Amino acid sequence: MKKVLFVLISAVLVMGLFSDAMAKTKWDLHLNYPAGNFHSKGAQEFADRVKAATNGELVIVLHPGASLGFKGPELLRALAEGQLAAAEIPTGMVEGDAPVLALTA
């Protein structure tokens, strides 16, 4: 009984040590445009606001200039398969794979 109690208490203590690291979530955000472009600047503002609103629990890391290597329709597949958490995608690049994206307001 003492051994079981010791193991349980040890497990709780270990989880407590790592809970801060486990609670934080990082999203990689693919951007097609270069870092200086207004699209990328807007994405950085969004990432900063998300970090502030979540007290740092969600951090969005920008990857401008298609630096992650995904292009066009590959982006939809990367998102669907969980390779990317988020991506800025000009709809004209992927309307062949998702025709609904060809609609404009």
C-alpha positions in Angstrom: 0.0 0.0 0.0 2.8 2.4 0.9 4.5 1.6 -2.4 1.3 2.4 -4.4 0.8 5.7 -2.5 4.5 6.6 -3.1 4.1 6.0 -6.9 0.9 8.0 -7.1 2.4 11.0 -5.2 5.5 10.8 -7.3 3.4 10.8 -10.5 1.4 13.8 -9.3 4.6 15.7 -8.5 6.2 14.9 -11.8 3.1 16.0 -13.7 3.1 19.3 -11.7 6.7 19.9 -12.8 5.9 19.6 -16.5 2.4 21.0 -16.5 3.5 24.5 -17.5 5.5 23.2 -20.4 2.6 20.9 -21.5 0.0 23.6 -21.2 1.6 25.9 -23.9 0.6 25.3 -27.5 2.6 26.4 -30.5 1.0 26.8 -34.0 3.2 27.1 -37.1 1.5 29.6 -39.5 2.5 29.3 -43.1 2.6 32.6 -45.0 3.1 33.0 -48.7 4.1 36.6 -48.6 7.5 37.9 -47.4 7.9 39.2 -43.9 7.7 42.9 -44.9 4.4 42.5 -46.8 1.3 44.0 -45.2 -0.3 40.5 -45.1 2.6 39.2 -43.0 2.5 42.3 -40.8 -1.2 41.8 -40.2 -0.5 38.1 -39.3 2.1 39.2 -36.8 -0.4 41.6 -35.2 -2.9 38.7 -35.0 -0.3 36.4 -33.5 0.7 39.0 -30.9 -3.0 39.5 -29.9 -3.6 35.8 -29.6 -0.6 35.4 -27.4 -1.8 38.3 -25.2 -5.4 37.1 -25.1 -4.3 33.6 -24.1 -1.7 34.7 -21.6 0.9 33.0 -23.7 -0.9 29.6 -23.7 -1.1 29.7 -27.5 1.8 31.0 -29.4 1.6 31.4 -33.2 5.0 31.3 -35.0 5.0 32.9 -38.4 6.8 31.4 -41.3 6.8 34.0 -44.1 7.8 33.6 -47.7 6.6 30.0 -47.9 9.6 29.1 -45.8 8.1 25.8 -44.7 8.2 24.6 -48.4 4.4 24.1 -48.9 3.0 25.5 -52.2 -0.5 25.9 -53.6 -2.8 22.8 -53.1 -0.2 21.2 -50.9 -1.3 23.7 -48.2 -4.8 22.2 -48.0 -3.4 18.7 -47.6 -0.8 19.8 -45.0 -3.6 21.4 -43.0 -5.9 18.3 -43.4 -3.1 15.9 -42.3 -2.0 18.1 -39.4 1.4 19.0 -40.7 0.4 22.7 -40.3 -1.8 24.2 -37.6 -2.7 27.2 -39.8 -1.9 28.8 -43.1 -2.7 32.0 -45.0 -3.8 30.8 -48.4 -4.7 33.0 -51.4 -7.9 31.2 -52.5 -6.9 31.3 -56.2 -4.1 28.9 -55.4 -6.4 26.2 -54.2 -9.7 26.7 -55.9 -9.1 23.6 -58.0 -9.0 21.4 -54.9 -11.8 23.3 -53.1 -14.1 24.9 -55.6 -16.1 26.8 -53.0 -13.0 28.9 -52.5 -13.5 30.4 -56.0 -16.5 32.2 -54.7 -16.0 35.9 -54.0 -18.1 38.3 -52.0 
